Amino acid sequence: MIEFMKMLNQSTFFEFILMGFSDDPAKQPLLFFLLLCIYLTTMVGNLLIILTSISNICFHSPMYYFLSNLSLIDLCLSSTTVPKMLVDIQTGNSTISFNNCMMQMYLFICFSGMETLLLPIMSYDRFVAICLPLSYLSIMTPKFCARLVATSWIFAILSAQIHTILLVQLSFCKDNKIPQFFCDIGPLLKLSCSDTHSNELFIFIEGGLVVVVSFICILVSYILIGYSIVRMPSTIGKFKAFSTCSSHICVVLLFFGTIIGVYLCPSNSHIAEKDQAAAVMYTVITPLLNPFIYSLRNSYLTGALRKTIQKKLFL
């Protein structure tokens, strides 16, 4: 980590301009208000889930352990990009130093990579709970769950470090305008006048393996879950399980679909406006939706959240 910071300091000779969204001054107040509302809702929703899962012993189970980790990741992922956007809109100054840009990219890769790994773990947890209910407690032990999460964090951190170390070795002399609202690795590579073949190859191999394998694992898990749902004798139970799983799948498709479109498609097929819209989906919208999709459809957690809010209000 010390060598990593030294490399950053040696490369501090440049600053970038984040192009962001619309430059129309008339649209800036509305954009600021919308982003602020989304960010505050994301923060409150995910914090409530974390506090409720920790404070209520009834939710000390694998499913809520993974859900708390997802909420923590969403908090961090949203906080990596949205506050900077709000400051840029408010001040009208969208410049960012080389060091800060690299740090933002590092954090974004780390948290987005962690979410990519955690979603298949959560789908596996639901698969075991629905398809193998009698073996659930013996398979999803606290130690096993902690190892899954810890391994995912280690992999995400190492992946982010490798991407960042490869990037800080490049020279940037083409332009300093990033056609994105945050420091994303794809647009940064396009600004480099060095050979970016090794960077692109690592993105394709490592990103392809992680994203595609994670997505396939989620699909297989939900296909097996769907098969078990069809065999349920209760019509109400079928509808409830199908409704919950379908909403989960929609968020997964939204997250992985935009990630695959931005990072695994050929670079010559990218359009700045479409990439910005896709980035909004996985950096802003997905962290906002996750608390609603994974939690508010759960009557037990909804009741606990209501009690937590009432306690805080009447303290």
N, C-alpha and C positions, 0 to 999 in steps of 0.2 A: 504493500500500500504506500510506503514511503517513496519507493522508486516511481510509482504511478503518479504521485503528487509532484515529484521532481520533473517528470516529463511534461506535466501540465504547465509548470512554472517556466520551463525552457521554451514553451510554445506560445507564451503570452505576448503576442506581437500584433494582434488583430482583434477586431470586434465585428460582430455580425449584426445585420438588421433583419428582424423578424417581420415579414410582410403582413402576416396576420390575415384579417378578413377585409371588410370594406374600408376604404379610405374616406368615404363620404362622411363629413362631420355631422350631418343630420341624422345618420344612423348610429353613431357612436353611443349616445345616451341609452337608446333602446337595447343595443348589444350589451352594454355594461350592465344594465338592469337585469336582463335575461341570464347572463352568465353568473351574476352575483346570486340571484335566486336559486339557480341550479346548484351552484357550489354550496350555499348554505344548506339547502335541502339534502344534498349528498352528505355533508358533514354531520348534520343532526341525525339523519336516518341511520347511517353506519355506526355512529357513536352510541346511539340508543341500543342497537343490536349487540354491540360489544359489552356495554355496561350490563344489559339484561342477562346476557349469557354468563357473565362472570359472577354477578351478584345472586342469581337464582340457581340453587343447587339442582333444580329439576332439569336444567339445561346443560348439565355437565355430562354430555354424551358426545360421541364422535361427530354426529351431524352438526351440532351447534359449535363444536370446537372448530370444525372446518369453516363453518359460516362466519365465526368470529374472525378467523384469519382472512377470509375473503373481504370482510368489511374493513379490516385494517389495511389490506392491500389497496382497496378502492379509495380509502381516505388518502393514502400516500400517493397513489397514481393521480388522483384528481388534484392534489396539492402540488404536484410537480409541475403542472402546466397552467392551471386556471388562475392562480394568484398573479403570475407574471402577465397573463393576458389582461387581467383587470388593471394592473398598474400601467401597462402600455396604453390601454384605452384612456385611462384617466389622465395620464401625463402627456400623452401624445409622443412619447419617446420610446421607440421599440428596439433600441440597440441593446446588445448583450455582449459582455466580454467573452474572450475565447475560453477562459477558465470556467466561467459560469455556464457557458454553452455546453462544454464537455461534461460538467457536473450534472446539468439537467438531462442531457442525453443518457448519461450513466444511470441516473435514478429511474428514468423512464424505461430503459431496457430492463433494469432489474425488476421493477414492480410489474410491468406488463408481462415479462417472462414468468414471474412467479404466479400471476393469475392464469397464464396459459397452462401451467403445470398443476395448479390447484383445482381447476374445473374438472379435469378427468378423475382426480382423486375423489371429488365430491360425487361424481356420477357413479364411481365404483362403490362408494359407501351406500348410495341409494340402491344399487344393484344387489348388494349383499343383503340389505335390510328387507327388500321386497322379494327377491328370488331365493334367498337362503336365510330366512328369519331365525331358524333354530340354531344356526351356526354364527349368527351375527356377533354376539358378545365374545365368542372365542376367537373370531377372526379380527374384528376391529377393536383390539385391545388398546388401552391408553398408550402403551409403549410403542406399538405398531403405528398408531396415528401420529405420534410425536416424531417418529423416525421419517415417516412420509413427508411431513411438513418441513422438517429440518433438512432433509435431502433436497427438497425442492428449493428451499432458500439458498443452500450452498451452490446448487447448479445455477440458479438465477444470478447470484452475485458474481460467480466466476465468468459466466457468459457476458455479463455487462462489463466486467473488467477487461476481458479479451477484446471485445468490440471497441472499447474506449482507447486501449493501448494501441491497437492497430490504427485508429483514426488520428491520434495525436502525432503519429509519425509522418502524416501527410503534410504537404504544403498547400496553402490556399492562396491562389493568386488570380483566379478568374473573376470572381465577384464576391461581394460580402452580403448579398441580399438572399435570405433564405425564404423561399416561397411557401412558408408554413408558419403557424403561430407558436411553434416551439422548436427547439433544436432536435430535429429528427435525423437519423443516420443517413437515410436515402438522399434528401436534398443536400446534406453536407458533402456527401461523396461527389455529387455533381459539381460542386464548387471547387473541388481539388484539381490541381494541375499535376498531381503525382499519379503514379500507376495505382489504381484502386482494384486491381484484379483480385488480390488476396482478400481484401475486405468484402467484395461482392461474393466471392466463393464461400467465405465463412458464413455470410448471411444466408446464402442459399442452402448450404449443407446443414449447418447447425439449426437455422430457423426452420428449414423444411422438415428436418427430422422431428424437432420438438412440436411444431405446430401441427403438422400432418398426423403424426403418431398420436398426439393428444386428441385431435379431432376424431380420428378413427376409434380410439378407445371410448370416447364419449358416445359416439353413434352406436357402437356395438353394445355398450351398457344399456342404452335406452331402447334398442331393439329387443334385447332380452327382457327388459322391464316391461315393454309393451306386450310381449308374448305372455308374460305372467299376468298382466292386467286383463288381457282377453279371456284368460282362464278363470278369472274371479267369478264366483257365483252371484255376488251382489251387484245390481245395476248401479246403485248409488256409489258403492266403492269404486266401480269401474270409472264412473264419470269424474269422481273426485281425483283419483289417481291420474287419469288421462289429462284432466284440466291442469293439474300441477306440473306434470311432466312436459306438456306442450308449451307451457310458459317458460320453463327452464330451457327447452330446446330452442325457442325463439331468441333468447338472450345469447345462447351459445353460438347460434348461427350468425347473429349480429356481430358478436365479438370476433369469431374466427373468420367469418366471411370478409370483413373489412381488413383484418390483419393479413390474410392471404392475398387479397387484392393489392395491398400497398407494398408488401415486402417480398412476395414470391413471384409476382408477375414480372415480365421483362420491363426494364427501366424505360425503354423507348415507347412503351404503351401508356406511360403515366401522364396525366393531365393535372396541373397544380390545383385547380378548383376541385376536382374529384378527390384528390388525395387529402385536401383539407377537410372535405365533407366526411370522408372515411375516418380521418383522425379524430374528428369531433365524436364520432360514434364510439370508438374504443377508449378515448381519454376522458370524455365528458358524460355522454349518454349512458354508457354501460355502468359506470360507478353509481349513477343516479338510479338506474332501474333495478340493480341487484337487490337492494334492501326491500323493494316492493315485491319483486318476483319471488325471491327465496324466503321472505319472511312474512310479509303482510297477508299472504295467502294461507299462512299457517295460523290456525285459530288459537293454538296454545301460546305461540310466541306473541301474537297480536294482543292477547289478554295480558300477558306479562309486560309487554311494552306499555300498555295503558296504565297498569298499576305503577310502573316505574315513573312515568310522567306525572301521575297524580301525587306520588310521594315527593318528587322534586318540587312540584308546585306548592304543596302545602307544608313544606318544612319550615 
